[in-house]
Amino acid sequence: MVTFDQFLKLDIRVGEVLRAEPAVKARKPAYKLWIDFGTEIGVKKSSAQITACYQVQDLVGRQVLGVVNFPPRRIADFTSEVLVLGVYSEQGVVLIQPEQPVKKGDKLG
């Protein structure tokens, strides 16, 4: 079981997808994302297995939530620096996003 103090160690922020492209060398279908988390954190990369529910052109400009304080992880030829959050559903992974537009870098509280 995770304690509340452990949960508080996660730094979950809002970012805006600037660029998206297929991760053709990944073992499982995925997209490479470049996400702007605002001036404090900057642009970070993420590999996301969200191809069942999203097309590349639908991702640019979308706000997403991401864990920005995990260590980088190598996915095929790409270094993923943040974990984009989504819900595992029947149709695939559905991204979690704010209900209304917020400032890039805003923290989940």
C-alpha positions as CSV (number, residue, x, y, z in Angstrom):
1,M,0.0,0.0,0.0
2,V,1.2,3.5,-0.9
3,T,1.2,6.1,1.9
4,F,0.0,9.7,1.3
5,D,3.5,10.9,1.9
6,Q,4.8,8.7,-0.9
7,F,2.1,10.0,-3.2
8,L,3.1,13.6,-2.5
9,K,6.6,12.8,-3.8
10,L,5.2,12.5,-7.3
11,D,5.5,15.7,-9.2
12,I,2.5,15.7,-11.6
13,R,2.2,18.7,-13.9
14,V,0.2,19.9,-16.8
15,G,1.9,20.1,-20.2
16,E,0.9,20.9,-23.7
17,V,1.9,18.5,-26.6
18,L,4.0,20.5,-29.1
19,R,4.9,17.6,-31.4
20,A,3.9,14.0,-31.9
21,E,5.1,11.3,-34.2
22,P,4.9,7.5,-34.4
23,A,7.6,5.6,-32.5
24,V,8.3,3.2,-35.3
25,K,11.2,1.3,-33.5
26,A,9.2,0.7,-30.3
27,R,8.1,-3.0,-29.7
28,K,4.5,-2.0,-28.9
29,P,2.6,0.7,-30.9
30,A,3.4,4.1,-29.4
31,Y,3.9,7.8,-30.1
32,K,6.9,10.0,-29.4
33,L,5.7,13.2,-27.7
34,W,7.4,16.5,-27.0
35,I,5.5,18.3,-24.2
36,D,5.9,21.8,-22.9
37,F,5.6,21.9,-19.1
38,G,6.2,25.7,-18.8
39,T,9.2,27.8,-18.0
40,E,10.2,26.0,-14.7
41,I,10.4,22.5,-16.3
42,G,10.6,23.2,-20.1
43,V,10.0,20.8,-22.9
44,K,10.3,17.1,-22.1
45,K,9.9,13.9,-24.2
46,S,7.6,11.0,-23.6
47,S,6.8,7.7,-25.2
48,A,3.1,6.9,-24.9
49,Q,1.2,3.8,-25.9
50,I,-1.9,5.7,-26.9
51,T,-2.3,4.7,-30.5
52,A,-5.6,2.9,-30.1
53,C,-7.4,6.1,-29.1
54,Y,-5.5,9.0,-30.7
55,Q,-4.1,10.0,-34.1
56,V,-0.9,12.0,-34.3
57,Q,-2.7,15.1,-35.6
58,D,-5.1,15.0,-32.7
59,L,-2.4,15.3,-30.0
60,V,-0.7,18.6,-30.9
61,G,-2.1,21.4,-28.7
62,R,-3.7,18.9,-26.2
63,Q,-3.1,19.4,-22.5
64,V,-2.0,16.3,-20.6
65,L,-0.9,15.3,-17.1
66,G,2.6,13.9,-16.7
67,V,4.9,12.7,-13.9
68,V,8.0,14.9,-14.4
69,N,10.2,13.5,-11.6
70,F,10.7,9.9,-12.7
71,P,14.1,9.0,-14.1
72,P,14.5,8.9,-17.9
73,R,13.8,5.6,-19.6
74,R,15.1,4.4,-22.9
75,I,12.4,3.1,-25.3
76,A,14.0,1.8,-28.5
77,D,15.8,4.8,-30.0
78,F,14.1,7.4,-27.8
79,T,14.6,8.6,-24.3
80,S,11.3,9.1,-22.4
81,E,11.7,11.8,-19.7
82,V,8.2,11.9,-18.3
83,L,5.3,9.5,-17.8
84,V,2.1,10.8,-19.4
85,L,-0.9,9.7,-17.4
86,G,-3.9,7.9,-18.8
87,V,-6.6,5.4,-18.0
88,Y,-6.5,1.8,-19.2
89,S,-10.0,1.4,-20.8
90,E,-11.7,-1.1,-23.0
91,Q,-10.9,1.0,-26.1
92,G,-7.2,1.6,-25.1
93,V,-5.4,4.2,-23.0
94,V,-7.3,7.4,-22.6
95,L,-5.3,10.5,-21.6
96,I,-6.0,12.4,-18.4
97,Q,-6.3,16.1,-19.0
98,P,-7.7,19.1,-17.1
99,E,-11.4,19.8,-17.5
100,Q,-10.6,23.3,-18.7
101,P,-7.4,25.0,-20.0
102,V,-4.8,25.8,-17.4
103,K,-1.3,27.2,-17.3
104,K,1.5,24.9,-18.5
105,G,3.4,23.6,-15.5
106,D,0.5,23.8,-13.1
107,K,0.8,21.1,-10.4
108,L,-1.7,18.4,-9.5
109,G,-2.8,19.2,-6.0
